[in-house]
């Protein structure tokens, strides 16, 4: 998979002795930083998805905003969210396949 | 969880700093792909899913979504080629 092109070899041990601090401390700092970065990325991704689903499904489901969210509105929002996530997965697969085939040429 | 500080990074040996830099570069590349996927999904959902009657994407919608991404990328390549040709003149 394209995703693990660079990230997959984290575990490699270069054998070089650390020049400062003990190696377990250095490792825990490094792993901590990596975990924080991954968490930030996951949060950004989730925020983006929520925002896109809200915009698209509001557009499609809430045609006449009433005084409360009707049961029909809620059903539509539920189905729309499911559809959006499926569409995201379809497009993700298609795009990554295309990126890989283009990079071979 | 504590925030990333300059102090943390300065405590790392050079090999770890290089490794961290590579990690950031690769995560950055992945984030760019993710961001494109968000953009395409937004664009193609609008084009291909006109009404919500069920909770799953129909085969016709699925084909439309796939074509939508492919033709967008074709369009992008077409424009790049056209502009680069006109710049060579």
N, CA and C atoms of all chains as a GROMACS GRO file, in nm:
protein
  582
    1UNK      N    1   0.083  -0.121   0.000
    1UNK     CA    2   0.000   0.000   0.000
    1UNK      C    3   0.085   0.125   0.000
    2UNK      N    4   0.042   0.225  -0.070
    2UNK     CA    5   0.123   0.346  -0.084
    2UNK      C    6   0.154   0.411   0.050
    3UNK      N    7   0.060   0.394   0.145
    3UNK     CA    8   0.075   0.462   0.273
    3UNK      C    9   0.198   0.421   0.351
    4UNK      N   10   0.240   0.296   0.335
    4UNK     CA   11   0.350   0.251   0.419
    4UNK      C   12   0.485   0.260   0.349
    5UNK      N   13   0.490   0.338   0.240
    5UNK     CA   14   0.616   0.353   0.167
    5UNK      C   15   0.730   0.399   0.255
    6UNK      N   16   0.705   0.501   0.336
    6UNK     CA   17   0.810   0.555   0.420
    6UNK      C   18   0.792   0.520   0.566
    7UNK      N   19   0.665   0.514   0.606
    7UNK     CA   20   0.637   0.498   0.748
    7UNK      C   21   0.662   0.358   0.801
    8UNK      N   22   0.672   0.261   0.710
    8UNK     CA   23   0.678   0.122   0.754
    8UNK      C   24   0.806   0.081   0.823
    9UNK      N   25   0.913   0.156   0.802
    9UNK     CA   26   1.043   0.111   0.851
    9UNK      C   27   1.085   0.184   0.978
   10UNK      N   28   0.986   0.223   1.058
   10UNK     CA   29   1.016   0.296   1.182
   10UNK      C   30   1.107   0.219   1.278
   11UNK      N   31   1.092   0.087   1.276
   11UNK     CA   32   1.157   0.005   1.376
   11UNK      C   33   1.307  -0.014   1.350
   12UNK      N   34   1.354   0.026   1.235
   12UNK     CA   35   1.494  -0.003   1.202
   12UNK      C   36   1.588   0.061   1.303
   13UNK      N   37   1.686  -0.017   1.341
   13UNK     CA   38   1.780   0.030   1.441
   13UNK      C   39   1.908   0.066   1.368
   14UNK      N   40   1.944   0.193   1.371
   14UNK     CA   41   2.060   0.236   1.293
   14UNK      C   42   2.190   0.189   1.358
   15UNK      N   43   2.184   0.146   1.482
   15UNK     CA   44   2.304   0.095   1.548
   15UNK      C   45   2.391   0.205   1.605
   16UNK      N   46   2.370   0.328   1.562
   16UNK     CA   47   2.452   0.438   1.612
   16UNK      C   48   2.415   0.467   1.757
   17UNK      N   49   2.514   0.481   1.841
   17UNK     CA   50   2.488   0.510   1.981
   17UNK      C   51   2.438   0.654   1.994
   18UNK      N   52   2.340   0.678   2.077
   18UNK     CA   53   2.293   0.815   2.096
   18UNK      C   54   2.405   0.901   2.155
   19UNK      N   55   2.410   1.024   2.108
   19UNK     CA   56   2.517   1.111   2.154
   19UNK      C   57   2.482   1.182   2.284
   20UNK      N   58   2.352   1.188   2.314
   20UNK     CA   59   2.313   1.252   2.438
   20UNK      C   60   2.196   1.179   2.500
   21UNK      N   61   2.187   1.179   2.630
   21UNK     CA   62   2.077   1.115   2.700
   21UNK      C   63   2.085   0.964   2.688
   22UNK      N   64   2.008   0.892   2.770
   22UNK     CA   65   2.009   0.747   2.752
   22UNK      C   66   1.908   0.710   2.645
   23UNK      N   67   1.932   0.596   2.580
   23UNK     CA   68   1.856   0.566   2.458
   23UNK      C   69   1.708   0.543   2.486
   24UNK      N   70   1.673   0.490   2.604
   24UNK     CA   71   1.531   0.466   2.631
   24UNK      C   72   1.455   0.598   2.644
   25UNK      N   73   1.522   0.697   2.703
   25UNK     CA   74   1.462   0.830   2.715
   25UNK      C   75   1.440   0.893   2.577
   26UNK      N   76   1.545   0.883   2.495
   26UNK     CA   77   1.536   0.936   2.358
   26UNK      C   78   1.422   0.869   2.283
   27UNK      N   79   1.413   0.736   2.298
   27UNK     CA   80   1.306   0.662   2.230
   27UNK      C   81   1.168   0.704   2.276
   28UNK      N   82   1.155   0.727   2.407
   28UNK     CA   83   1.021   0.763   2.454
   28UNK      C   84   0.983   0.903   2.408
   29UNK      N   85   1.081   0.994   2.401
   29UNK     CA   86   1.052   1.128   2.348
   29UNK      C   87   1.007   1.117   2.202
   30UNK      N   88   1.082   1.038   2.126
   30UNK     CA   89   1.054   1.023   1.984
   30UNK      C   90   0.916   0.962   1.962
   31UNK      N   91   0.889   0.854   2.035
   31UNK     CA   92   0.760   0.788   2.018
   31UNK      C   93   0.644   0.878   2.060
   32UNK      N   94   0.669   0.955   2.164
   32UNK     CA   95   0.569   1.049   2.213
   32UNK      C   96   0.536   1.154   2.105
   33UNK      N   97   0.643   1.206   2.042
   33UNK     CA   98   0.624   1.305   1.936
   33UNK      C   99   0.546   1.246   1.819
   34UNK      N  100   0.585   1.123   1.781
   34UNK     CA  101   0.516   1.059   1.668
   34UNK      C  102   0.368   1.037   1.700
   35UNK      N  103   0.341   0.994   1.824
   35UNK     CA  104   0.202   0.971   1.864
   35UNK      C  105   0.122   1.100   1.859
   36UNK      N  106   0.185   1.209   1.905
   36UNK     CA  107   0.115   1.339   1.902
   36UNK      C  108   0.085   1.382   1.761
   37UNK      N  109   0.181   1.361   1.671
   37UNK     CA  110   0.161   1.399   1.531
   37UNK      C  111   0.046   1.320   1.470
   38UNK      N  112   0.046   1.187   1.495
   38UNK     CA  113  -0.061   1.103   1.441
   38UNK      C  114  -0.197   1.144   1.496
   39UNK      N  115  -0.199   1.181   1.624
   39UNK     CA  116  -0.325   1.221   1.685
   39UNK      C  117  -0.378   1.351   1.624
   40UNK      N  118  -0.288   1.446   1.601
   40UNK     CA  119  -0.325   1.572   1.536
   40UNK      C  120  -0.386   1.546   1.398
   41UNK      N  121  -0.319   1.458   1.323
   41UNK     CA  122  -0.365   1.428   1.187
   41UNK      C  123  -0.502   1.363   1.190
   42UNK      N  124  -0.521   1.268   1.283
   42UNK     CA  125  -0.650   1.200   1.294
   42UNK      C  126  -0.760   1.299   1.328
   43UNK      N  127  -0.728   1.391   1.417
   43UNK     CA  128  -0.827   1.492   1.458
   43UNK      C  129  -0.864   1.584   1.341
   44UNK      N  130  -0.763   1.628   1.266
   44UNK     CA  131  -0.787   1.714   1.149
   44UNK      C  132  -0.875   1.642   1.048
   45UNK      N  133  -0.844   1.514   1.027
   45UNK     CA  134  -0.918   1.434   0.931
   45UNK      C  135  -1.064   1.418   0.973
   46UNK      N  136  -1.085   1.389   1.100
   46UNK     CA  137  -1.222   1.372   1.150
   46UNK      C  138  -1.299   1.504   1.140
   47UNK      N  139  -1.235   1.613   1.175
   47UNK     CA  140  -1.299   1.744   1.168
   47UNK      C  141  -1.342   1.776   1.026
   48UNK      N  142  -1.252   1.747   0.932
   48UNK     CA  143  -1.281   1.772   0.790
   48UNK      C  144  -1.400   1.689   0.743
   49UNK      N  145  -1.400   1.561   0.782
   49UNK     CA  146  -1.509   1.472   0.741
   49UNK      C  147  -1.643   1.520   0.799
   50UNK      N  148  -1.643   1.557   0.925
   50UNK     CA  149  -1.766   1.604   0.990
   50UNK      C  150  -1.818   1.730   0.921
   51UNK      N  151  -1.727   1.820   0.890
   51UNK     CA  152  -1.768   1.944   0.826
   51UNK      C  153  -1.826   1.920   0.687
   52UNK      N  154  -1.761   1.831   0.609
   52UNK     CA  155  -1.811   1.801   0.475
   52UNK      C  156  -1.946   1.730   0.479
   53UNK      N  157  -1.961   1.634   0.572
   53UNK     CA  158  -2.089   1.563   0.583
   53UNK      C  159  -2.199   1.660   0.625
   54UNK      N  160  -2.169   1.746   0.722
   54UNK     CA  161  -2.269   1.843   0.767
   54UNK      C  162  -2.317   1.930   0.652
   55UNK      N  163  -2.221   1.986   0.576
   55UNK     CA  164  -2.259   2.073   0.465
   55UNK      C  165  -2.342   2.001   0.360
   56UNK      N  166  -2.291   1.882   0.315
   56UNK     CA  167  -2.360   1.810   0.208
   56UNK      C  168  -2.496   1.760   0.250
   57UNK      N  169  -2.505   1.706   0.371
   57UNK     CA  170  -2.631   1.645   0.413
   57UNK      C  171  -2.733   1.750   0.458
   58UNK      N  172  -2.686   1.860   0.509
   58UNK     CA  173  -2.778   1.971   0.538
   58UNK      C  174  -2.844   2.017   0.407
   59UNK      N  175  -2.758   2.032   0.307
   59UNK     CA  176  -2.803   2.073   0.174
   59UNK      C  177  -2.910   1.979   0.118
   60UNK      N  178  -2.888   1.847   0.134
   60UNK     CA  179  -2.978   1.749   0.074
   60UNK      C  180  -3.100   1.718   0.160
   61UNK      N  181  -3.086   1.726   0.292
   61UNK     CA  182  -3.194   1.676   0.380
   61UNK      C  183  -3.281   1.786   0.441
   62UNK      N  184  -3.224   1.901   0.469
   62UNK     CA  185  -3.302   2.003   0.538
   62UNK      C  186  -3.346   2.108   0.437
   63UNK      N  187  -3.451   2.073   0.360
   63UNK     CA  188  -3.493   2.161   0.252
   63UNK      C  189  -3.567   2.283   0.306
   64UNK      N  190  -3.651   2.260   0.408
   64UNK     CA  191  -3.721   2.371   0.473
   64UNK      C  192  -3.697   2.363   0.623
   65UNK      N  193  -3.599   2.439   0.674
   65UNK     CA  194  -3.567   2.429   0.817
   65UNK      C  195  -3.690   2.463   0.902
   66UNK      N  196  -3.739   2.367   0.981
   66UNK     CA  197  -3.856   2.389   1.065
   66UNK      C  198  -3.815   2.424   1.207
   67UNK      N  199  -3.912   2.421   1.299
   67UNK     CA  200  -3.883   2.461   1.436
   67UNK      C  201  -3.809   2.353   1.514
   68UNK      N  202  -3.809   2.229   1.459
   68UNK     CA  203  -3.726   2.123   1.520
   68UNK      C  204  -3.688   2.023   1.412
   69UNK      N  205  -3.595   1.934   1.447
   69UNK     CA  206  -3.551   1.833   1.351
   69UNK      C  207  -3.656   1.722   1.347
   70UNK      N  208  -3.722   1.705   1.233
   70UNK     CA  209  -3.827   1.602   1.224
   70UNK      C  210  -3.766   1.463   1.214
   71UNK      N  211  -3.851   1.363   1.236
   71UNK     CA  212  -3.805   1.224   1.226
   71UNK      C  213  -3.757   1.194   1.084
   72UNK      N  214  -3.828   1.251   0.986
   72UNK     CA  215  -3.789   1.230   0.846
   72UNK      C  216  -3.653   1.293   0.818
   73UNK      N  217  -3.630   1.413   0.876
   73UNK     CA  218  -3.500   1.479   0.861
   73UNK      C  219  -3.389   1.391   0.918
   74UNK      N  220  -3.415   1.338   1.038
   74UNK     CA  221  -3.314   1.256   1.105
   74UNK      C  222  -3.282   1.130   1.024
   75UNK      N  223  -3.385   1.068   0.968
   75UNK     CA  224  -3.364   0.950   0.883
   75UNK      C  225  -3.278   0.986   0.763
   76UNK      N  226  -3.314   1.096   0.700
   76UNK     CA  227  -3.238   1.140   0.582
   76UNK      C  228  -3.092   1.167   0.619
   77UNK      N  229  -3.070   1.237   0.730
   77UNK     CA  230  -2.933   1.269   0.773
   77UNK      C  231  -2.853   1.141   0.801
   78UNK      N  232  -2.922   1.046   0.862
   78UNK     CA  233  -2.858   0.918   0.894
   78UNK      C  234  -2.814   0.847   0.766
   79UNK      N  235  -2.907   0.837   0.670
   79UNK     CA  236  -2.877   0.770   0.543
   79UNK      C  237  -2.772   0.846   0.463
   80UNK      N  238  -2.784   0.977   0.466
   80UNK     CA  239  -2.691   1.061   0.391
   80UNK      C  240  -2.547   1.046   0.444
   81UNK      N  241  -2.534   1.043   0.576
   81UNK     CA  242  -2.401   1.025   0.636
   81UNK      C  243  -2.340   0.891   0.596
   82UNK      N  244  -2.424   0.786   0.601
   82UNK     CA  245  -2.377   0.654   0.560
   82UNK      C  246  -2.329   0.657   0.416
   83UNK      N  247  -2.410   0.720   0.330
   83UNK     CA  248  -2.376   0.728   0.188
   83UNK      C  249  -2.246   0.806   0.167
   84UNK      N  250  -2.232   0.914   0.243
   84UNK     CA  251  -2.114   0.998   0.225
   84UNK      C  252  -1.986   0.921   0.259
   85UNK      N  253  -1.994   0.846   0.368
   85UNK     CA  254  -1.876   0.769   0.410
   85UNK      C  255  -1.843   0.661   0.308
   86UNK      N  256  -1.948   0.596   0.254
   86UNK     CA  257  -1.926   0.498   0.147
   86UNK      C  258  -1.863   0.563   0.024
   87UNK      N  259  -1.914   0.680  -0.011
   87UNK     CA  260  -1.859   0.753  -0.127
   87UNK      C  261  -1.712   0.787  -0.101
   88UNK      N  262  -1.682   0.828   0.023
   88UNK     CA  263  -1.543   0.860   0.060
   88UNK      C  264  -1.452   0.740   0.036
   89UNK      N  265  -1.499   0.623   0.079
   89UNK     CA  266  -1.418   0.502   0.064
   89UNK      C  267  -1.401   0.464  -0.083
   90UNK      N  268  -1.508   0.476  -0.162
   90UNK     CA  269  -1.502   0.445  -0.305
   90UNK      C  270  -1.399   0.535  -0.373
   91UNK      N  271  -1.407   0.665  -0.343
   91UNK     CA  272  -1.320   0.762  -0.407
   91UNK      C  273  -1.176   0.745  -0.362
   92UNK      N  274  -1.159   0.714  -0.235
   92UNK     CA  275  -1.025   0.690  -0.181
   92UNK      C  276  -0.957   0.574  -0.255
   93UNK      N  277  -1.031   0.463  -0.270
   93UNK     CA  278  -0.975   0.346  -0.339
   93UNK      C  279  -0.940   0.381  -0.483
   94UNK      N  280  -1.031   0.448  -0.551
   94UNK     CA  281  -1.013   0.482  -0.692
   94UNK      C  282  -0.894   0.577  -0.710
   95UNK      N  283  -0.887   0.677  -0.626
   95UNK     CA  284  -0.780   0.777  -0.638
   95UNK      C  285  -0.643   0.715  -0.611
   96UNK      N  286  -0.634   0.636  -0.503
   96UNK     CA  287  -0.505   0.575  -0.470
   96UNK      C  288  -0.460   0.478  -0.578
   97UNK      N  289  -0.558   0.404  -0.638
   97UNK     CA  290  -0.524   0.313  -0.748
   97UNK      C  291  -0.468   0.393  -0.866
   98UNK      N  292  -0.530   0.506  -0.893
   98UNK     CA  293  -0.487   0.590  -1.004
   98UNK      C  294  -0.349   0.649  -0.978
   99UNK      N  295  -0.328   0.698  -0.857
   99UNK     CA  296  -0.198   0.754  -0.820
   99UNK      C  297  -0.088   0.650  -0.838
  100UNK      N  298  -0.118   0.526  -0.797
  100UNK     CA  299  -0.017   0.419  -0.809
  100UNK      C  300   0.010   0.384  -0.954
  101UNK      N  301  -0.096   0.378  -1.038
  101UNK     CA  302  -0.074   0.340  -1.177
  101UNK      C  303  -0.004   0.452  -1.254
  102UNK      N  304  -0.032   0.580  -1.216
  102UNK     CA  305   0.035   0.692  -1.283
  102UNK      C  306   0.184   0.694  -1.247
  103UNK      N  307   0.215   0.661  -1.121
  103UNK     CA  308   0.354   0.670  -1.078
  103UNK      C  309   0.441   0.559  -1.136
  104UNK      N  310   0.375   0.452  -1.188
  104UNK     CA  311   0.452   0.346  -1.254
  104UNK      C  312   0.499   0.390  -1.392
  105UNK      N  313   0.419   0.477  -1.458
  105UNK     CA  314   0.452   0.520  -1.595
  105UNK      C  315   0.568   0.619  -1.597
  106UNK      N  316  -0.216   1.517   2.727
  106UNK     CA  317  -0.086   1.489   2.662
  106UNK      C  318  -0.007   1.620   2.647
  107UNK      N  319   0.122   1.612   2.677
  107UNK     CA  320   0.203   1.734   2.672
  107UNK      C  321   0.225   1.781   2.528
  108UNK      N  322   0.249   1.908   2.513
  108UNK     CA  323   0.273   1.963   2.379
  108UNK      C  324   0.418   1.940   2.337
  109UNK      N  325   0.441   1.943   2.208
  109UNK     CA  326   0.576   1.929   2.156
  109UNK      C  327   0.657   2.053   2.194
  110UNK      N  328   0.770   2.032   2.253
  110UNK     CA  329   0.851   2.148   2.290
  110UNK      C  330   0.989   2.140   2.223
  111UNK      N  331   1.050   2.255   2.211
  111UNK     CA  332   1.183   2.265   2.153
  111UNK      C  333   1.283   2.182   2.233
  112UNK      N  334   1.260   2.183   2.363
  112UNK     CA  335   1.346   2.110   2.454
  112UNK      C  336   1.347   1.960   2.423
  113UNK      N  337   1.228   1.903   2.397
  113UNK     CA  338   1.217   1.761   2.362
  113UNK      C  339   1.303   1.729   2.241
  114UNK      N  340   1.290   1.813   2.138
  114UNK     CA  341   1.358   1.786   2.012
  114UNK      C  342   1.510   1.798   2.028
  115UNK      N  343   1.554   1.896   2.111
  115UNK     CA  344   1.698   1.914   2.128
  115UNK      C  345   1.760   1.799   2.207
  116UNK      N  346   1.677   1.725   2.280
  116UNK     CA  347   1.730   1.611   2.356
  116UNK      C  348   1.753   1.488   2.268
  117UNK      N  349   1.700   1.491   2.146
  117UNK     CA  350   1.714   1.375   2.058
  117UNK      C  351   1.851   1.372   1.992
  118UNK      N  352   1.904   1.251   1.974
  118UNK     CA  353   2.030   1.239   1.900
  118UNK      C  354   2.002   1.260   1.751
  119UNK      N  355   2.108   1.274   1.673
  119UNK     CA  356   2.090   1.311   1.533
  119UNK      C  357   2.011   1.207   1.455
  120UNK      N  358   2.040   1.079   1.480
  120UNK     CA  359   1.970   0.973   1.407
  120UNK      C  360   1.818   0.982   1.431
  121UNK      N  361   1.781   1.010   1.556
  121UNK     CA  362   1.638   1.020   1.588
  121UNK      C  363   1.575   1.143   1.523
  122UNK      N  364   1.652   1.251   1.517
  122UNK     CA  365   1.600   1.372   1.452
  122UNK      C  366   1.574   1.347   1.304
  123UNK      N  367   1.668   1.278   1.240
  123UNK     CA  368   1.652   1.244   1.098
  123UNK      C  369   1.530   1.155   1.080
  124UNK      N  370   1.516   1.057   1.168
  124UNK     CA  371   1.403   0.965   1.160
  124UNK      C  372   1.270   1.040   1.176
  125UNK      N  373   1.270   1.132   1.270
  125UNK     CA  374   1.150   1.211   1.296
  125UNK      C  375   1.114   1.298   1.176
  126UNK      N  376   1.217   1.355   1.114
  126UNK     CA  377   1.196   1.438   0.996
  126UNK      C  378   1.133   1.356   0.883
  127UNK      N  379   1.185   1.234   0.863
  127UNK     CA  380   1.129   1.144   0.761
  127UNK      C  381   0.985   1.109   0.794
  128UNK      N  382   0.960   1.086   0.923
  128UNK     CA  383   0.825   1.053   0.969
  128UNK      C  384   0.728   1.166   0.934
  129UNK      N  385   0.770   1.289   0.963
  129UNK     CA  386   0.685   1.406   0.935
  129UNK      C  387   0.662   1.419   0.784
  130UNK      N  388   0.767   1.400   0.706
  130UNK     CA  389   0.753   1.410   0.560
  130UNK      C  390   0.653   1.308   0.508
  131UNK      N  391   0.663   1.184   0.556
  131UNK     CA  392   0.574   1.081   0.504
  131UNK      C  393   0.430   1.104   0.551
  132UNK      N  394   0.414   1.147   0.676
  132UNK     CA  395   0.278   1.177   0.725
  132UNK      C  396   0.218   1.295   0.650
  133UNK      N  397   0.304   1.389   0.615
  133UNK     CA  398   0.260   1.506   0.539
  133UNK      C  399   0.210   1.465   0.400
  134UNK      N  400   0.284   1.373   0.337
  134UNK     CA  401   0.243   1.325   0.205
  134UNK      C  402   0.108   1.254   0.214
  135UNK      N  403   0.090   1.173   0.319
  135UNK     CA  404  -0.037   1.104   0.339
  135UNK      C  405  -0.150   1.204   0.363
  136UNK      N  406  -0.121   1.308   0.442
  136UNK     CA  407  -0.224   1.409   0.473
  136UNK      C  408  -0.267   1.482   0.346
  137UNK      N  409  -0.171   1.504   0.254
  137UNK     CA  410  -0.206   1.569   0.126
  137UNK      C  411  -0.301   1.481   0.045
  138UNK      N  412  -0.273   1.350   0.042
  138UNK     CA  413  -0.362   1.258  -0.029
  138UNK      C  414  -0.502   1.261   0.034
  139UNK      N  415  -0.505   1.255   0.168
  139UNK     CA  416  -0.633   1.257   0.239
  139UNK      C  417  -0.712   1.383   0.204
  140UNK      N  418  -0.640   1.494   0.200
  140UNK     CA  419  -0.706   1.621   0.171
  140UNK      C  420  -0.765   1.623   0.030
  141UNK      N  421  -0.692   1.564  -0.067
  141UNK     CA  422  -0.747   1.552  -0.202
  141UNK      C  423  -0.871   1.465  -0.203
  142UNK      N  424  -0.868   1.354  -0.127
  142UNK     CA  425  -0.983   1.264  -0.122
  142UNK      C  426  -1.105   1.337  -0.066
  143UNK      N  427  -1.083   1.420   0.037
  143UNK     CA  428  -1.194   1.500   0.092
  143UNK      C  429  -1.253   1.591  -0.015
  144UNK      N  430  -1.164   1.656  -0.091
  144UNK     CA  431  -1.210   1.748  -0.196
  144UNK      C  432  -1.289   1.673  -0.304
  145UNK      N  433  -1.235   1.559  -0.350
  145UNK     CA  434  -1.303   1.483  -0.455
  145UNK      C  435  -1.439   1.431  -0.407
  146UNK      N  436  -1.441   1.380  -0.284
  146UNK     CA  437  -1.568   1.325  -0.233
  146UNK      C  438  -1.674   1.435  -0.226
  147UNK      N  439  -1.635   1.552  -0.178
  147UNK     CA  440  -1.727   1.665  -0.170
  147UNK      C  441  -1.782   1.698  -0.308
  148UNK      N  442  -1.691   1.708  -0.405
  148UNK     CA  443  -1.728   1.745  -0.541
  148UNK      C  444  -1.816   1.638  -0.607
  149UNK      N  445  -1.776   1.510  -0.594
  149UNK     CA  446  -1.843   1.402  -0.666
  149UNK      C  447  -1.974   1.362  -0.597
  150UNK      N  448  -1.981   1.375  -0.465
  150UNK     CA  449  -2.106   1.346  -0.395
  150UNK      C  450  -2.215   1.441  -0.445
  151UNK      N  451  -2.178   1.568  -0.463
  151UNK     CA  452  -2.273   1.667  -0.514
  151UNK      C  453  -2.321   1.630  -0.655
  152UNK      N  454  -2.227   1.582  -0.739
  152UNK     CA  455  -2.262   1.549  -0.877
  152UNK      C  456  -2.338   1.418  -0.890
  153UNK      N  457  -2.299   1.319  -0.810
  153UNK     CA  458  -2.345   1.181  -0.834
  153UNK      C  459  -2.459   1.134  -0.744
  154UNK      N  460  -2.479   1.200  -0.630
  154UNK     CA  461  -2.584   1.155  -0.538
  154UNK      C  462  -2.690   1.264  -0.527
  155UNK      N  463  -2.789   1.263  -0.620
  155UNK     CA  464  -2.887   1.371  -0.623
  155UNK      C  465  -2.989   1.363  -0.509
  156UNK      N  466  -3.030   1.239  -0.472
  156UNK     CA  467  -3.133   1.227  -0.367
  156UNK      C  468  -3.093   1.119  -0.267
  157UNK      N  469  -3.146   1.134  -0.145
  157UNK     CA  470  -3.117   1.035  -0.040
  157UNK      C  471  -3.245   0.955  -0.016
  158UNK      N  472  -3.248   0.830  -0.065
  158UNK     CA  473  -3.365   0.746  -0.038
  158UNK      C  474  -3.325   0.620   0.037
  159UNK      N  475  -3.199   0.585   0.031
  159UNK     CA  476  -3.150   0.470   0.107
  159UNK      C  477  -3.019   0.509   0.175
  160UNK      N  478  -2.971   0.420   0.261
  160UNK     CA  479  -2.847   0.448   0.333
  160UNK      C  480  -2.724   0.391   0.265
  161UNK      N  481  -2.738   0.346   0.139
  161UNK     CA  482  -2.617   0.297   0.073
  161UNK      C  483  -2.608   0.346  -0.070
  162UNK      N  484  -2.486   0.352  -0.119
  162UNK     CA  485  -2.458   0.402  -0.253
  162UNK      C  486  -2.502   0.297  -0.355
  163UNK      N  487  -2.584   0.338  -0.454
  163UNK     CA  488  -2.629   0.243  -0.556
  163UNK      C  489  -2.516   0.214  -0.654
  164UNK      N  490  -2.528   0.101  -0.729
  164UNK     CA  491  -2.423   0.070  -0.828
  164UNK      C  492  -2.403   0.184  -0.929
  165UNK      N  493  -2.514   0.246  -0.972
  165UNK     CA  494  -2.502   0.355  -1.069
  165UNK      C  495  -2.428   0.474  -1.008
  166UNK      N  496  -2.458   0.505  -0.882
  166UNK     CA  497  -2.390   0.615  -0.814
  166UNK      C  498  -2.242   0.584  -0.796
  167UNK      N  499  -2.214   0.458  -0.765
  167UNK     CA  500  -2.076   0.416  -0.744
  167UNK      C  501  -1.993   0.433  -0.872
  168UNK      N  502  -2.053   0.392  -0.986
  168UNK     CA  503  -1.986   0.411  -1.116
  168UNK      C  504  -1.962   0.559  -1.142
  169UNK      N  505  -2.066   0.639  -1.114
  169UNK     CA  506  -2.054   0.783  -1.134
  169UNK      C  507  -1.941   0.841  -1.049
  170UNK      N  508  -1.930   0.798  -0.923
  170UNK     CA  509  -1.825   0.849  -0.834
  170UNK      C  510  -1.686   0.816  -0.889
  171UNK      N  511  -1.671   0.690  -0.935
  171UNK     CA  512  -1.541   0.648  -0.988
  171UNK      C  513  -1.506   0.728  -1.114
  172UNK      N  514  -1.604   0.742  -1.205
  172UNK     CA  515  -1.581   0.821  -1.326
  172UNK      C  516  -1.552   0.966  -1.294
  173UNK      N  517  -1.619   1.016  -1.192
  173UNK     CA  518  -1.602   1.156  -1.152
  173UNK      C  519  -1.456   1.184  -1.113
  174UNK      N  520  -1.398   1.096  -1.033
  174UNK     CA  521  -1.257   1.114  -0.993
  174UNK      C  522  -1.166   1.100  -1.114
  175UNK      N  523  -1.189   0.993  -1.193
  175UNK     CA  524  -1.103   0.969  -1.308
  175UNK      C  525  -1.105   1.085  -1.407
  176UNK      N  526  -1.224   1.136  -1.437
  176UNK     CA  527  -1.232   1.246  -1.535
  176UNK      C  528  -1.175   1.376  -1.477
  177UNK      N  529  -1.188   1.394  -1.345
  177UNK     CA  530  -1.126   1.513  -1.287
  177UNK      C  531  -0.975   1.507  -1.305
  178UNK      N  532  -0.918   1.390  -1.279
  178UNK     CA  533  -0.773   1.375  -1.292
  178UNK      C  534  -0.730   1.390  -1.438
  179UNK      N  535  -0.812   1.335  -1.531
  179UNK     CA  536  -0.784   1.355  -1.674
  179UNK      C  537  -0.786   1.503  -1.709
  180UNK      N  538  -0.885   1.574  -1.655
  180UNK     CA  539  -0.896   1.717  -1.680
  180UNK      C  540  -0.771   1.789  -1.632
  181UNK      N  541  -0.728   1.751  -1.512
  181UNK     CA  542  -0.609   1.813  -1.453
  181UNK      C  543  -0.485   1.789  -1.542
  182UNK      N  544  -0.468   1.665  -1.588
  182UNK     CA  545  -0.354   1.631  -1.673
  182UNK      C  546  -0.362   1.707  -1.805
  183UNK      N  547  -0.483   1.714  -1.861
  183UNK     CA  548  -0.506   1.786  -1.986
  183UNK      C  549  -0.463   1.932  -1.974
  184UNK      N  550  -0.506   1.995  -1.865
  184UNK     CA  551  -0.475   2.137  -1.845
  184UNK      C  552  -0.325   2.158  -1.825
  185UNK      N  553  -0.264   2.068  -1.746
  185UNK     CA  554  -0.119   2.079  -1.725
  185UNK      C  555  -0.045   2.070  -1.858
  186UNK      N  556  -0.084   1.970  -1.942
  186UNK     CA  557  -0.020   1.955  -2.072
  186UNK      C  558  -0.038   2.078  -2.160
  187UNK      N  559  -0.162   2.129  -2.162
  187UNK     CA  560  -0.193   2.243  -2.246
  187UNK      C  561  -0.112   2.366  -2.203
  188UNK      N  562  -0.109   2.390  -2.074
  188UNK     CA  563  -0.036   2.508  -2.025
  188UNK      C  564   0.115   2.493  -2.048
  189UNK      N  565   0.166   2.371  -2.025
  189UNK     CA  566   0.311   2.356  -2.043
  189UNK      C  567   0.350   2.369  -2.189
  190UNK      N  568   0.261   2.323  -2.282
  190UNK     CA  569   0.287   2.343  -2.425
  190UNK      C  570   0.288   2.491  -2.461
  191UNK      N  571   0.189   2.562  -2.408
  191UNK     CA  572   0.181   2.704  -2.444
  191UNK      C  573   0.297   2.784  -2.384
  192UNK      N  574   0.355   2.733  -2.277
  192UNK     CA  575   0.468   2.802  -2.218
  192UNK      C  576   0.599   2.776  -2.292
  193UNK      N  577   0.602   2.662  -2.367
  193UNK     CA  578   0.723   2.629  -2.443
  193UNK      C  579   0.736   2.714  -2.570
  194UNK      N  580   0.622   2.767  -2.615
  194UNK     CA  581   0.624   2.844  -2.740
  194UNK      C  582   0.699   2.977  -2.723
   0.00000   0.00000   0.00000
